[in-house]
Amino acid sequence: MSKETLYEHITQLSAARQARLEALWRMTPSERVAAMRRGQLTMEQCCAWAARHPDQVPQINGEYEFLVAYTVEVCE
């Protein structure tokens, strides 16, 4: 088992996250909305999108749609 420093581990995790998000950033805002509504975006992708472009993410009553979708009131 190889030893790695904490810095190397964090660097690897960061690179892996960047790779997972690349497809998201290649999409247009409308493509991201459609993918989110089809359930094709992960929570990580939705949160990254909301952090980078909060004005693009649809909201319901002031909350991000991808979060509100899991509440009881919306599911009924």
Secondary structure, 3 states (H helix, E strand, C coil): CCCCCHHHHHHHHHHHHHHHHHHHHHCCHHHHHHHHHCCCCCHHHHHHHHHHCCCCCCEECCEEHHHHCCCHHHHC
